[in-house]
């Protein structure tokens, strides 16, 4: 799912990333809250309706929205993100009394140093460097979380799925670390992917990266993790026929990730990678389609 992972007006994190996937995630969120329109959802979240329509335009759903929905409605987190798991009907009241805007405010107020400490505890780490090595995050990024009291929703989602700790505890600090008090939950099953770093337009082998299996749709035949520095992507290297969406593209031997839109007359609009232009699809070489974009910081 292209999750990924918006906090405030000037920080954003991408969690779900092509327009079709974003639309599906929004529909699952609407279904979980029991509403049918984006206006009703905006009222529940206490945000402007055009904020929701802008998610579709940007190709990203904010991580805090997914987290708040899971906590408020009891919807399965992995199902909200990628639709792969069957949605289990919630027959219990939410664990926490807060709903909608109150819950949203509580989640955002739990950022910075406190949420970083809970993420480290969930993984059993004592050093930020251990977390950085596991998820490919720089120490500078984590320092920014603390300095700006930032809530890294995409990392919280990944940690909850990866470790099995309580999402309520991880996101807000309330309740027990494990769903059953005193019992340690087994970590979610992981899948090892090849890892590459995108440096100066070239892919460099960087070993392996372990992803929660629920993040990888069954239709993905050749998944790979690509670290681009500020952004990272999960890419299906088996898909090379260019269509609308986000792609790993080779242009004259230089690789980068671009958003592609098909145009009439066998032309495509290419944007991203500090460029924006139109060309024939024959001028591009697609190396894989992106289904998940991760952005640890704004």
C-alpha positions, 0 to 999 in steps of 0.5 A: 500500500502506498501508506504511508503514511500529514502533521500540521500545515507544513509537515507531511508523511506519505503512507499510501501512494497512487490515486487508486490506492488512496481512493480505496483507503479513503473508502475503507476509512469512510466505511469504518466510521459508518459514513458515506461522504467525505464531508461527514468524515471531515466533520468527524476529524474536525478538518476542512473537506478540501483537506480530504480531496487534497489527499487524492490529488497528492497521492497520500493519506496522512498516517495519523488519520489511519491510526485515529480511525483504527483506534476510534472504530476498532477497524483492523489497521492492516485492512485499513492500509492495504485491504488485504486482511478481511475486516472483522466487525467490531462488536466492542466499544473503543478502548479509549473514550475519545472520538474524532477530533478529541482522539486526533488531538490526543494522537498529535499531542503524543509526538516527539520524544515520548512517541520515540521512546515508546517505539524504541521500547516496542522494538526492545532497543536502547539506542536510537541508532538501533532503530535507525539501522533497522528502518533506515532512518538517520539520527538527524531525522529522529532528532527533528521529531524530538525538536519539533514535537513531531508525530511520525505516523508512518513509523508508528504504523510500521512499528505496531504491525512489526512488533504487535504492541497495542496501537493505543499505547504506541500512539498515545501512551495510554493503556497497556503495551500489550493487548493482554496485560503482562503477556508478550505478543509475538512479532508479526511475520516479516519478509526479507526484501532486497535493499538498494540505495538510490545515489546519484541516479544509480541503484547501489546494493545495500543488503536486505530490509525486513518488512511486515508481510501485511504491507506487501500485497499478494499481487506483488511478484518482485518486491524491493526496498529502495532508500532515496534518503529523504524518501524511501519506496517499496517497488514491484520490479516485475511491473514495467509497462508504464501506466498512471502511478508512481514509478522507478524510471530510467531516463538516459541511464539516470534513475529516479522515482517519478509520477506518471500520467498518461496523456492523449496522443501517446504522451506521458506527463512526468513529474517529480525528481525536481522536474516536470515535462512531457514525452513519449513513453518510449523515452522512458524505461520503467524499472518497477511500480511503486506501491508504498512511499515512506517519508520519515520527516517533512 
